[in-house]
């Protein structure tokens, strides 16, 4: 059996808010393989963003086990966790998170600074990453000189520049119009198909989730539906099933129907 990109067993996360414990995740079991294209979908407050933050090593679970590329994150110091995150995971956020006064090529090169990559190599790798998302002509442009769709493509290039095994995308089309959103999804599709990068995207949009080959629906901190365990994920280019594709889905496993 290959080593999973992510493996969660009994994953839980609770927060203390004004003395009250709030359970954002309540014991999630999940395995995502290298090269998968997965959409995590659910209503606001369902726990999907919390799950993404845990998978991306941006937070630590309250209980349960999380392995990233076979490494149990509970065994890592904060410094080691940051190193794992930088090496294994690329991030794409809804709001782009680009440095406003910095050219695209330097925004993309930023993750390589923390690896100690020499400047010339950083810029060359950033240039190639920008070319891979169709922005060869925007190397020296600042974010304010680019459209929203172009800024999100810069963010995708930044996520890819370190050759991660997985890209986590949090509402990657949320701030884009329909045309630019479709272009961003086409790029993610292509990167998954051609480069074998696993894509895990979080969205509340069924039409975006339907582009993935596996859909996971989260509600009330539990996995309510997983097309990877309910008859298997759809084949690339084939029909998608489950609630993310607009069909009514039955509940599977022991998760509660809420």
N, C-alpha and C positions, 0 to 999 in steps of 0.2 A: 504494500500500500504506500502510495506517495505521501510525503509530508504535506499536511494541509496548510494553505495560506493562513487560515484562521480556524481555530478549534475552541469552542466555548462549551463548558460543561457546568450547568447550574449557575450561570452567570447572573449576578444580581448587583444592583446599585441603588442605594437609598441615600437621601439627603435629609439633613436637619434644617427645617425652616421654622424659625421662631419656636423652637422647642418641640416641634412636631416632626416625626419621621415620615418622609414621603418616599414610597417605593417606586422608582422610575423603571427598574427592571426587576422581574420576580422569578428568576431561575430559568434562563434561556439556554437551551442546548442547540448548538449550531456548528456546522462544518462547511467551510468554503474552500474549494479546491483551487490549485493554481490554474490560471487561465479561464476561470468562470466569468460570466457576466451576470451579475446579480442586482436586482432592484429590491430595496427595502422600502415598503410603503405603509402608510398608516396615517390616521388623523393627527392633528396637533395634540401633543401631550401623550401620545401613545408609547413613547419610549424609543422611537426609531433613531432620533439624534443622539440620545444617550448611548445606544448600542454602537453607533458609528464612532463616537468619541472613545469608547472603550476599545473597539477594534483598532483604531488608529493610535492607541497608546497615548491619547491626550488626557486620559483619566484612568484611575485604577478602580477595579470592582470592589464592592463591599464584601461579596462572597462569591464562591465558585472559582473555576479555573479558566484562564485564557492563555492559549498558546498561539504565538505568532511565528510562522515558519518553524514550528516545533519547539520554540523557546517559551517556557512558562514565565510570563511577565512578573509574577509574584516574586521570582527569585532575583530580579534586577533592581539595582539602585536607580535613583532618578537619572543619573548620568548615563548609565547603561541603557535605560529605557529610551532616553532621548537619542542615543546612538542607534538603537534598533529602529526607532521611528524614522530617522533620517535615512537609514540604509534600505529599509524594506517597504516603506509606504510613501506614496505621493498623495497630496491633498489638492482638491479643487473645491472652492467655496462659492456660495451663491454671490457674495459681494466682492469676489475677485481677490481682495487683500493684496493689491499691488502697491509698491512704494510710489507715491504720486510724482516725485521729482526725479525718478530714476528711469533710464531708458529700458526698453523691453528686454534687451539682451542682458542687462545687469540684474533686472528683476528675476529673470529665469536662472541666472547663474547663482543666485543667493544661496540655495541649499548646499552648493558645493563648497562655499566658503567654510562651512562648519566641518567639512571633511578635510580641510587643509589642501584642497586641490589648487595648484598654481594658477595664477590669473590668466595666462594665455590659454591654458587648457580649459579653464572655466568658460571663457568667452567662446572658444571653439565649440564646446559641447552645447552651450546655450544657443549658439547660432544654428547648429544642426537640429536642435529641438524645435526652434521656431520655424525652421524650414519644414519640419515634419507636420506642422499644423497650418501651413500655408501662409506664413508671415515673414518670409524672407525680406520683403520690402519694408518691414516695420522695425527692423533691428534697433534703430536709434530713436524711435519715437517714444515719448512719454505716454502714460495712460490717458491723460487729458486730450491727446492728439489721436486717440483711437475710439472706435465705436465700442458699445458694450459687448458685442459678439467678438470683436478682436481682443478686447481685454480678457475675456474668458478663455480665448485660445492661448493667450500669453500664460494664463494661469495653468492651463493644461500642459503647456511646454515646461513650465517650472516643475510641475508634478512629475514629469517624465525624465527630466535632465539627469537625475541620479540613478536611472535604470531600476526603478523599484519593481518588486514582484506584484504589487497591488496599487491601484489608484482608488482612493476613496473620494467620492464626489457628493457633496452635500447640496442638494437642490441646485444642480449646475445650470439649469435653464430658468431658474426662478426669477431672475432679473432681466430676462431677454424676451424679445418679441418672438413670434412664431417662427419666422424665417431663420433668425440667428440661433434660436433654440434647436431647430432641426439640424443646422450646420454643426453645432457642438455635439449633438448626439451622433451624427454621422462620423465625426472624428473619433469619438469614444468607441463606436462600433468598429471602425477600421483598426484602431490601435489594438483592440482586443483580438480581432481576427488575424491581423498581420504580424503583430509582435508578441502575441500571447500574454499580454499584460492582463491580469485579473482586474475587472472593474466592479466595484461595489458602489452603487449610487443610492442615495436617500432622496425620496421624492414623495409629494402628495398628489402628483399628477398621474392618473392611470395611463394616459397615452404615452408618457415618458417611460413609466415602468414596463409597459408592454414591449418596449424595444429590447429589454433584457431577455436573456434566455432562461432565467429563473427569477421568480418573484416570491418574496417573503413578506407577508402582511403581519404587522405588529399592532397589538391593541392592548391597552392596560398593562404594559410591561411584559407581555407574553407573545410568543409566536402563535398567531391564530391560523395561519395558512402558510405552507411552504410547497411550491410546485416541484421542488427537488425531492420531496418525500411523498407527495400525493400524485403518484403516477409518473413521477420523473419530470425533469425539466424539458421544455420544448427544445427541439433540435434547431441549430442555427438556420435561420431563414424559414423555419416552419411556423405552424400556428402556435400562439401563446394561449395558455389556459390560466384559470384562476381569477380572483377578484381584480387583479391589476389589469387584466385584459377585458374587464367589463362583465364577466360572468359571475353569477352567484356561486360562492364557494362554500362547500361544507367545511366544518371544523375537523381538524385532525389531531391525533395525539390526545394529551391530557389537558391542553389549554382550554380555558373556560370560554364559552361563547357569551360575549358581553354585549 
